[in-house]
């Protein structure tokens, strides 16, 4: 019995000392690589700094406000539609690119550029302004010049001609009136037949034959009445 017990104990001991495949796997998994050892050896502060740095790199960049881009896109679309009135569909891409150049070239602050764009759009939309649209699209009118043109320069030829004629007429009348008033003599010699005031300006002009006295043209400075004396 004792011999058998000893033999059994020896068997147990042999089992304890026999190599086990599982043991080698466990031991190899527990052994750390040089990189893992370096990570393990880092101080808490260094580990925290590395973590923050990693988060900072991965953070998305702040996106800019899209208000200006939205307005630019809207203006581009409106200007493209105005320019495409007399053009073929195949030209839309080229005209759209040109419209974007015009919009981005408008000078001034946000409010000033908005006013400039309204004036441009109204005149380009004008059905009688084919010449302006053609000059813009064909490049005869540079974008840099277009965005600095005043309202009168952007008008269609017919409207511009009418306005210039009216302006010259008003200027002519105003100049003549001012000249007459400047040449007139202010006096209390004549009494106004309307308001009876003696505050008038008068001039003389030869309206009859040379041997006849000159006609006096009077203008009341109070009630604006005009009369003549012969």
C-alpha positions, 0 to 999 in steps of 0.5 A: 500500500505504501509503495502504491501511495508513493507511486501515486504521489510521484505521479502527481508530482510528475503531472505538476511538472509536465509542460502544458500547452495552455500555460505557454499561451497564457504566459505569452499573452501576459508578456508585454511588447516594447510598445505596450511597456512604453505605454504602461510606463507613461505617467498619468499626466503624459497619458492625459496629454496624449489623449487630449492631443488625439481628441484635438486632432479628431475634432471637426473644424468650425464651418463658416457662416453660410449667409453670404454664400446663400445670398451669392447663390441667390443673386447668381441664379437671378442674374443668370435668369435675366441674362438668359432671356435671349440666349440658347439653353446650351449657354446657361453654364457659361452665363451662370459662371459669368453671373457669379463673376459679376456678383462677386465683383460688386464693390461696397458693403453689404447694404451698398452691394445690395443696392448696386445689384438691384439696379443691375438686375432691373436694367438687365431684366429690361426687355428693351435692353438687349444691347446691354445683355449682349455686351455683358455675355460677349465680353464687350463690357468687362465685369469690372466696368459693369459693376461700377456703371451708374443707373443712367448708363445702364438704361436701354438706349431709348430710355436713356435718350428720352431722359437725356433730352428731358434733362437738357430741356429742364437745364435749358429752361432753368438756365434761361430763367436764372439768367433773366432773373440775374440780368433783371433790375430790382426796383420799387418803380413799378407796382404789381397789378395783382398784389399791389406790391412794389417789389419787382424785377424788370428788364427791357427788350426791343420788340417793336421797330427801332424808333419805338420805345423798348418794352419793359418786362416786369416780374413781381418778386412777391406773387410771381406775377409777370406783366409788360409795360410799353 
